[in-house]
């Protein structure tokens, strides 16, 4: 761990401390690390350097909307290489919340999320995307797997 020192004016420090308290951080260092990670991810994306990701797509939809559940399922099956898992929760007699775990090329994940959220009847869509580095898993005892011969096993390490 590397230690750095920063100087803040009193007003900014007080506002930062309020944010820390609201979000439940134990100390300024934890909060600063999270802020830096978020800013670095945003910078990588704006430069087009975020090549792979893991993500959670959450949305609410009315399950009475004509054929919507079937359309959503078809979209997910059409992108089975991106879709890892789906959780479905009933909110009331009409509305459902779905949360879809995704992984893959960042641009493809965003396109899929945009297409799903654009479906008529989908509301409150939100994509939380985390940049990752892709590792084949060979460096720690999984053994060599030639391309196309294994189970597609990869490790996805969050950046920063």
C-alpha positions in Angstrom: 0.0 0.0 0.0 1.3 3.4 -0.9 0.6 6.4 1.3 -0.2 9.8 -0.2 -1.1 13.1 1.4 -3.6 15.6 0.1 -4.6 19.0 1.3 -8.2 20.2 1.2 -9.8 23.5 2.2 -11.9 23.3 5.3 -15.3 23.5 3.4 -14.4 20.7 1.0 -13.0 18.5 3.9 -16.3 19.1 5.8 -18.4 18.2 2.8 -16.2 15.1 2.2 -16.7 14.0 5.9 -20.5 14.4 5.5 -20.4 12.1 2.4 -18.2 9.6 4.3 -20.8 9.5 7.2 -23.8 9.2 4.8 -22.3 6.3 3.0 -21.0 4.5 6.1 -17.2 4.6 5.3 -15.0 3.8 8.3 -12.4 6.4 7.2 -11.4 8.9 4.6 -8.9 6.5 2.9 -11.7 3.9 2.0 -13.9 6.7 0.6 -11.0 8.2 -1.4 -10.1 4.8 -2.9 -13.7 4.3 -4.1 -13.9 7.8 -5.5 -10.6 7.3 -7.4 -11.7 3.9 -8.7 -14.9 5.4 -10.1 -13.1 8.3 -11.7 -10.5 6.1 -13.2 -13.2 3.7 -14.7 -15.0 6.7 -16.1 -11.8 8.0 -17.7 -11.0 4.6 -19.2 -14.5 4.4 -20.7 -14.3 7.9 -22.2 -10.9 7.0 -23.8 -12.4 3.8 -25.1 -10.0 1.6 -23.0 -12.6 -0.3 -21.1 -12.6 -3.5 -23.3 -14.2 -6.1 -20.9 -16.6 -5.8 -18.0 -18.9 -7.5 -15.6 -22.2 -5.7 -15.1 -25.6 -5.8 -13.4 -28.6 -4.6 -15.4 -31.7 -4.0 -13.3 -35.1 -2.9 -14.5 -38.8 -3.0 -13.7 -41.4 -4.0 -16.1 -45.2 -4.7 -16.2 -45.6 -8.4 -16.8 -49.1 -7.8 -18.2 -47.5 -5.9 -21.1 -48.2 -7.9 -24.3 -45.5 -10.5 -24.9 -42.9 -8.5 -22.9 -41.7 -11.3 -20.7 -41.2 -13.5 -23.8 -39.3 -10.6 -25.7 -37.0 -10.1 -22.7 -36.3 -13.8 -22.4 -35.6 -14.0 -26.2 -33.2 -11.1 -25.9 -31.3 -12.8 -23.1 -31.2 -16.1 -25.0 -30.0 -14.2 -28.1 -27.1 -12.9 -26.0 -26.4 -16.1 -24.0 -22.7 -15.4 -24.3 -23.2 -12.2 -22.3 -25.9 -13.3 -19.9 -24.6 -15.1 -16.8 -27.7 -15.2 -14.6 -31.1 -13.5 -14.1 -33.0 -12.9 -10.8 -36.7 -12.2 -11.0 -38.8 -10.7 -8.2 -42.5 -9.9 -8.1 -43.1 -6.4 -6.7 -46.9 -6.3 -6.9 -49.7 -7.8 -9.0 -48.4 -6.1 -12.2 -44.7 -5.2 -11.8 -41.6 -7.3 -11.7 -38.0 -6.4 -11.0 -35.3 -8.3 -12.9 -31.6 -8.2 -12.3 -29.4 -9.6 -15.0 -25.7 -10.4 -14.4 -23.7 -9.8 -17.6 -20.0 -10.2 -18.7 -18.2 -9.7 -21.9 -16.9 -6.9 -24.2 -18.0 -3.6 -22.7 -19.5 -2.3 -26.0 -21.6 -5.4 -26.5 -22.8 -5.4 -22.9 -23.9 -1.7 -23.3 -25.6 -2.4 -26.6 -27.5 -5.4 -25.1 -28.5 -3.3 -22.0 -29.7 -0.4 -24.2 -31.7 -2.8 -26.4 -33.4 -4.5 -23.4 -34.2 -1.2 -21.6 -35.7 0.2 -24.9 -38.3 -2.5 -25.0 -41.8 -1.1 -24.7 -43.0 -1.7 -21.0 -39.5 -1.7 -19.4 -39.0 1.1 -16.9 -36.4 2.2 -14.5 -33.5 0.5 -16.2 -30.1 0.9 -14.7 -26.7 -0.6 -15.8 -23.9 -0.9 -13.3 -20.7 -1.7 -15.3 -17.3 -2.6 -13.8 -14.2 -2.8 -16.0 -12.2 -6.0 -15.7 -9.0 -7.5 -17.0 -9.4 -10.9 -18.6 -7.1 -13.7 -17.4 -7.1 -17.2 -18.8 -6.4 -18.7 -15.3 -3.2 -20.5 -16.4 -1.0 -18.8 -13.9 -2.2 -20.5 -10.8 -2.6 -24.2 -11.4 -5.6 -24.6 -13.6 -3.4 -26.0 -16.3 -3.1 -25.2 -20.0 -6.3 -25.2 -22.0 -5.8 -24.7 -25.8 -8.4 -22.4 -27.3 -11.6 -24.2 -27.9 -10.7 -27.3 -25.8 -11.7 -26.2 -22.4 -14.7 -25.0 -20.5 -14.1 -21.3 -21.4 -12.8 -20.8 -17.9 -11.5 -17.2 -17.5 -10.9 -15.0 -14.5 -12.2 -11.5 -14.5 -10.2 -9.2 -12.3 -11.7 -5.8 -11.5 -9.4 -3.0 -12.7 -7.9 -0.7 -10.0 
